[in-house]
Amino acid sequence: MWKEVFTSFLSIAFELTLLFFIISFVISLLQGLIPYEKMERYLFNSNKIVGASVAILLAFITPFCSCSTIPIVVGMLQKKMRFGYVMIFLFASPVLDPTILTLMGALMGWKVAAIYTLLTTMLSIIIGFTLEALGFNSAVKNVIVSGGKQQVKGFNLKHAWNETISLMKTVYPFLIIGALIGSLIHGVVPTEFITTYLGGNQWWLIPVAAIIGIPLYIRLSTMIPIAQIMVAQGVALGPVMAIMISSTGASLPEVTLLNSIFHKRLVGAFLLSVFIMSTLSGTIFYLI
């Protein structure tokens, strides 16, 4: 049994390492061509469609976990960017990452990755503008942020290499942890147990999975290999997607940070929104 776990871990880890390194390097190389300053100008009072699209694009090209998104959100609020766009970025940034979405496509299928991307994008936009329409912009505290990383323009191999190594140091360990947990599920947990208790199509498994995921602090990079094994072992895709989105979209450390910049009613609205996003996404995967 342990030999099977070890073999499975090596196989998953090797595949993830190769994909992660190549994709990260290419994306780091291309980031020098992204006009961040021009994008920021669209996040003030531009057309809603344009502004929302820019907020999603900015979330997509900034690979942050839920906690590291907060300083960027603080900076956007301090610059007086439109509240709806800031909320769209807050919800989309942890769950949309080009590197991890490519891994999702390679490991779980490109159809799954495409539907996941579409759902999280649309729900982030809808929730962001809904919170703005409900007047939650008044629940933001006065906050201050300093510092910021200077953008390197154009193709820069040295910068891309350094960024890739830096990303490997911070994100890659979580990927390996996910590979290890996935291997243990594959080799230790009996398939019959998983299919009996988690493999059913009961609708209530989806909101339960969403609730379970919210307190956890799990990066999307950790969840991908775990989700791949769970689906292969017979777990329904709906609950898997629900816990994946809720665990990456929110966490207890993030809620603590949000309390420093948001009043409690907005923090509560944020948690409810993450639950709704993960539950709806899981339900749609369940239906299709």
C-alpha positions in Angstrom: 0.0 0.0 0.0 2.7 2.5 1.0 4.7 1.6 -2.1 1.6 2.5 -4.2 1.3 5.8 -2.3 5.0 6.6 -2.9 4.8 5.8 -6.6 1.6 7.8 -7.0 3.2 10.7 -5.2 6.3 10.7 -7.4 4.2 10.5 -10.5 1.9 13.4 -9.5 4.8 15.5 -8.1 6.9 15.1 -11.3 4.0 16.1 -13.6 3.1 19.1 -11.4 6.7 20.2 -11.1 7.3 20.2 -14.9 4.0 21.9 -15.7 4.3 24.5 -12.9 7.8 25.5 -13.7 7.3 25.9 -17.5 4.0 27.7 -17.2 5.2 30.0 -14.4 8.3 31.0 -16.4 6.3 31.8 -19.6 3.8 33.9 -17.6 6.5 35.7 -15.8 8.2 36.5 -19.1 5.0 37.8 -20.6 4.1 40.0 -17.6 6.6 42.6 -18.7 4.3 43.3 -21.6 1.2 44.0 -19.5 0.4 47.7 -19.2 -0.6 47.8 -15.5 -0.8 51.6 -15.3 -3.2 51.8 -18.3 -5.3 49.0 -16.8 -5.6 50.8 -13.4 -7.0 53.9 -15.2 -10.0 51.8 -16.3 -10.8 50.9 -12.7 -12.2 54.3 -11.7 -15.3 55.4 -13.6 -15.1 53.6 -16.9 -18.0 51.7 -18.6 -19.1 48.8 -16.4 -18.3 46.1 -18.9 -14.9 47.5 -19.6 -14.1 48.1 -15.9 -15.3 44.6 -14.9 -13.3 43.0 -17.7 -10.1 44.9 -16.6 -10.7 43.9 -12.9 -11.0 40.2 -14.0 -7.9 40.5 -16.2 -6.0 42.1 -13.3 -7.1 39.3 -11.0 -6.1 36.7 -13.6 -2.6 38.0 -14.1 -1.9 38.5 -10.4 -1.4 35.0 -8.8 -2.3 35.6 -5.2 -3.9 33.5 -2.5 -6.8 34.9 -0.5 -4.6 36.5 2.2 -2.0 38.1 -0.2 -4.8 39.7 -2.2 -5.7 42.0 0.8 -2.8 44.5 0.4 -3.7 45.0 -3.2 -7.3 45.5 -2.3 -6.2 48.1 0.3 -4.2 49.9 -2.4 -7.1 49.9 -4.8 -9.4 51.4 -2.2 -6.9 54.0 -1.2 -6.6 55.1 -4.8 -10.4 55.5 -4.8 -11.1 53.0 -7.5 -14.7 52.1 -8.0 -15.9 49.8 -5.2 -17.6 47.3 -7.5 -14.4 46.7 -9.4 -12.4 46.3 -6.2 -14.9 43.7 -5.0 -14.7 41.8 -8.3 -10.9 41.7 -8.0 -11.2 40.5 -4.3 -13.4 37.6 -5.3 -11.7 36.6 -8.5 -8.0 37.0 -7.6 -7.6 33.9 -5.4 -9.7 31.6 -7.7 -8.3 32.7 -11.1 -4.7 32.0 -11.7 -3.3 31.2 -15.2 -0.7 28.7 -13.9 -3.1 26.8 -11.7 -5.9 26.9 -14.3 -3.5 25.3 -16.9 -2.7 22.6 -14.3 -6.5 22.1 -13.8 -6.9 21.7 -17.6 -4.1 19.2 -17.8 -5.1 17.1 -14.8 -8.9 17.4 -14.7 -9.8 18.2 -18.3 -10.0 21.4 -20.3 -13.8 21.4 -20.2 -13.7 21.4 -16.4 -11.2 24.2 -16.4 -13.2 26.3 -18.9 -16.5 25.9 -17.0 -14.7 26.7 -13.7 -13.2 29.8 -15.2 -16.5 31.0 -16.7 -18.4 30.4 -13.5 -16.0 32.1 -11.2 -15.6 35.0 -13.6 -19.3 35.6 -14.0 -20.2 35.2 -10.3 -17.3 37.5 -9.2 -18.7 40.2 -11.5 -22.3 39.7 -10.3 -21.4 39.6 -6.6 -19.1 42.6 -6.9 -21.7 44.9 -8.6 -24.5 43.6 -6.2 -22.5 44.6 -3.1 -21.9 48.0 -4.7 -25.6 48.4 -5.5 -26.5 47.5 -1.9 -24.3 50.3 -0.6 -21.6 48.3 1.0 -19.0 50.8 -0.1 -19.9 52.7 3.1 -18.6 49.7 5.2 -15.0 50.3 4.2 -12.7 51.6 6.9 -10.0 54.2 6.3 -6.8 52.2 5.5 -3.3 53.1 4.5 -0.9 51.0 2.4 2.7 51.7 1.5 5.3 50.2 -0.7 4.7 48.3 -4.0 6.7 46.4 -6.5 8.0 48.1 -9.6 7.0 46.5 -12.8 9.8 45.3 -15.2 8.8 46.1 -18.7 9.5 44.0 -21.8 11.0 40.5 -22.1 13.5 40.0 -19.3 14.8 36.5 -19.0 16.6 37.2 -15.7 13.6 38.8 -14.1 11.3 35.9 -15.4 13.7 33.4 -13.9 13.9 35.1 -10.5 10.1 35.5 -10.4 9.7 31.8 -11.2 12.1 30.8 -8.5 10.4 33.1 -6.0 7.0 31.6 -7.0 8.3 28.1 -6.6 9.5 28.9 -3.1 6.1 30.3 -2.0 3.5 28.4 -4.0 5.2 25.1 -5.0 5.3 23.7 -1.4 1.5 23.9 -1.3 1.4 22.1 -4.7 3.5 19.2 -3.3 1.4 19.1 -0.1 -1.6 18.7 -2.4 0.1 15.9 -4.3 1.0 14.1 -1.1 -2.6 14.4 0.3 -4.0 13.2 -3.1 -1.6 10.2 -3.1 -2.7 9.3 0.4 -6.4 9.5 -0.6 -5.6 7.4 -3.7 -3.6 4.7 -1.8 -4.9 4.6 1.7 -8.6 5.6 1.7 -10.7 2.7 0.3 -12.6 3.6 -2.9 -15.7 2.0 -1.5 -15.6 4.4 1.5 -15.3 7.5 -0.8 -18.0 6.4 -3.2 -20.4 5.5 -0.3 -20.1 8.7 1.7 -19.0 11.3 -0.9 -19.7 9.8 -4.3 -23.4 10.2 -4.2 -25.4 12.8 -6.2 -27.2 14.2 -3.1 -27.6 17.9 -3.6 -27.0 18.7 0.1 -23.3 17.6 -0.2 -22.6 20.8 -2.2 -23.5 23.4 0.5 -22.0 21.2 3.2 -18.7 21.1 1.2 -18.9 24.9 0.7 -19.3 25.4 4.4 -16.5 23.0 5.3 -14.1 24.8 2.9 -14.5 28.4 4.1 -12.6 28.0 7.4 -9.7 26.2 5.7 -6.6 28.0 4.4 -5.9 26.0 1.2 -4.4 27.5 -1.9 -5.9 26.5 -5.3 -2.5 25.0 -6.1 -3.0 22.5 -3.2 -6.6 21.7 -4.1 -5.9 20.8 -7.8 -4.1 17.4 -7.2 -6.4 16.6 -4.3 -9.5 17.3 -6.4 -8.1 15.2 -9.3 -7.7 12.1 -7.0 -11.1 12.6 -5.3 -12.8 12.7 -8.7 -10.9 9.7 -9.9 -11.9 7.8 -6.7 -15.6 8.5 -7.4 -16.3 11.8 -5.6 -19.0 13.8 -7.3 -17.6 16.9 -9.2 -20.2 19.2 -7.6 -19.0 19.0 -4.0 -15.3 18.9 -5.1 -15.8 22.2 -6.9 -17.7 23.7 -4.0 -15.0 23.0 -1.5 -12.3 24.0 -4.0 -13.8 27.5 -4.5 -14.8 28.1 -0.9 -11.4 27.0 0.6 -9.5 29.2 -1.9 -11.9 32.1 -2.0 -12.0 32.6 1.8 -10.1 31.5 5.0 -10.0 32.4 8.6 -6.7 34.3 8.2 -8.2 36.3 5.4 -11.3 37.1 7.5 -9.0 38.4 10.2 -7.3 40.7 7.7 -10.6 41.8 6.2 -11.8 42.9 9.7 -9.0 45.5 9.7 -10.3 47.2 6.5 -14.1 46.3 6.4 -16.8 46.8 9.0 -18.5 43.6 10.2 -21.5 43.8 7.9 -19.2 43.8 4.8 -17.1 40.9 6.2 -20.4 39.0 6.7 -21.5 39.8 3.2 -18.1 38.6 1.9 -18.4 35.2 3.6 -22.0 34.8 2.4 -20.9 35.7 -1.1 -18.1 33.1 -1.1 -20.6 30.5 0.1 -23.1 31.5 -2.6 -20.4 31.4 -5.3 -19.1 28.0 -4.3 -22.5 26.5 -3.8 -23.9 27.8 -7.2 -20.7 26.7 -9.0 -20.9 23.2 -7.4 -24.6 23.0 -8.3 -24.0 23.9 -11.9 -21.2 21.2 -12.2 -23.7 18.8 -10.5 -26.4 19.6 -13.1 -24.2 19.3 -16.1 
